[in-house]
């Protein structure tokens, strides 16, 4: 029985069957009056066994309620699980079907689709900047600490030992990202560096759940969110159809930007970006296949650093 079918049966209460014991362990039932959703237990009713969630039987004549939309989607990618045209580079989206030659028909369509189809894989390495001086009042004063410089050296050495032919290093124009890039690039001679304002740190979207220690003004989400989304659309997509070989690209930027990009690339709810945490100098590796499929190889890897060199500021 598939997972979604099991959920549907659970939602029905097995339509008149006996009490259903959920396989999900429950650490503690909510106390009455404590704001939880649990209802008071009738007098004389047996208490539920610890760690088991009891679902009451549904009336025999009751109809099965509709299951949540995500549970009803069929397996195998149907029903909208994955938007294959997420980057608007799906071959069918790049050609004008109205201009199809009526004489050649399907043959010409197939040729045009092949011409627009990506052939190479893109490897995206997202590097968080190293530790920096938090006391700086303006950006130019927020330079790397001595430990931060050591972290950048370790990250650069790690990238160099991967034995990959990196194409470019695109980095945020903020001081801490620029200095991290300069140190990393010493380990990758000949790799072109490109600075951009799109990758600067900011507030991409209001996080869910919210946190009490970080509450930017609504206008900051409005301004930064549009810019960071623009960075995602500009840099994160499948390879151009003209690209023949796989590419390896480095992006040195910031924790908020990287976490948002990961959520968007994997088509996870972007509001969940703050549920992840990234160390300074960490490496996140995304792979974008010609089909548009995206895989996360590593998230915030700092296993190449000694424990006493790892920070998250």
C-alpha positions, 0 to 999 in steps of 0.5 A, a space after each residue: 500500500 502506498 504512503 498516500 493511500 495509507 494517509 487517505 485511509 487514516 483520514 477516513 478512520 477506516 470508515 467504520 473500523 475500530 480505533 486506529 493506532 498511528 505508527 507515529 510516536 508521540 512524545 507527550 500529549 498536550 495538557 488540557 487547558 494548555 492551548 493544545 488541540 486535544 479534547 477532554 477525555 470522557 469520564 471512565 475512558 481508558 487513557 491512551 498508551 504512551 507514544 501512540 496516537 489514538 484516532 476514534 472510529 468514524 461513523 459507519 455512514 460517514 463519507 470519507 473526507 477529502 485528503 489533503 492535495 499533496 497526499 492525493 498526488 499520484 506517485 511518479 511526479 504527476 499532479 504538480 509535484 515538480 515543475 519541470 519548467 521552473 526556470 522557464 527553459 523547458 524546450 517546449 517553452 522556448 519555441 513558438 508552436 504557431 510557426 511550425 511548418 505545416 509540411 514538415 510537421 512533427 519532424 520540424 518540431 522534433 528538430 526545434 526541440 532538440 535545438 533548444 534542449 540543454 545538453 550539459 550539467 551545471 554544478 553550482 558551489 555556493 560558498 558562505 563567506 568566512 567569519 568577519 568583524 561584527 563590530 564594523 558599523 558599515 560594510 567596509 569595516 566588516 572585514 574578515 577576522 584572522 580566523 576568517 582568513 584561515 577559514 577561507 584558506 581551508 575552503 580554497 584548498 578544499 575546492 582546489 583538491 576536488 580536481 574540478 575545472 572551475 569556470 567562474 567565481 561570482 561573488 557578492 560585492 560586500 566586503 566579507 564576501 569579496 575578501 573571502 573570494 580573494 583568498 579562495 581564488 589564490 588556490 584556483 589560479 586563472 578562474 575569472 572573478 565577477 562581482 555582483 550586487 544581486 548576491 548581497 546579504 538581505 532578508 529574502 522572505 519572511 520566515 515561517 515559523 518566525 523567530 524573535 531575535 531577527 525581525 526586519 522591517 516589512 520594507 526590507 523584505 520587499 526590497 531585498 526579496 525582489 533582489 535575491 529572487 532576481 539573483 536566483 533567476 539570473 544564476 540558478 537554471 539549467 545550462 544553455 542549449 549552446 553549452 556542450 560541456 559540464 560546468 563548475 561554478 562558484 558563488 561566494 555570498 551569504 547565509 540568507 541568500 544561499 538558504 533561500 536559493 536552496 529552497 527555491 532550487 529544490 522547490 521547497 517552500 521558500 519561507 522555510 529558509 531560516 530552518 537551516 544553518 550554515 557555517 562560515 566558509 561552508 560549501 553547498 553543492 547543487 547539481 542542475 541536470 539538462 532535464 531541469 532536475 535539481 539535486 543537492 549534493 552537500 549542504 553547508 559542508 565544513 568537514 574539511 575544517 578542524 573543529 576549532 576553526 568552525 564558526 557560524 557568525 
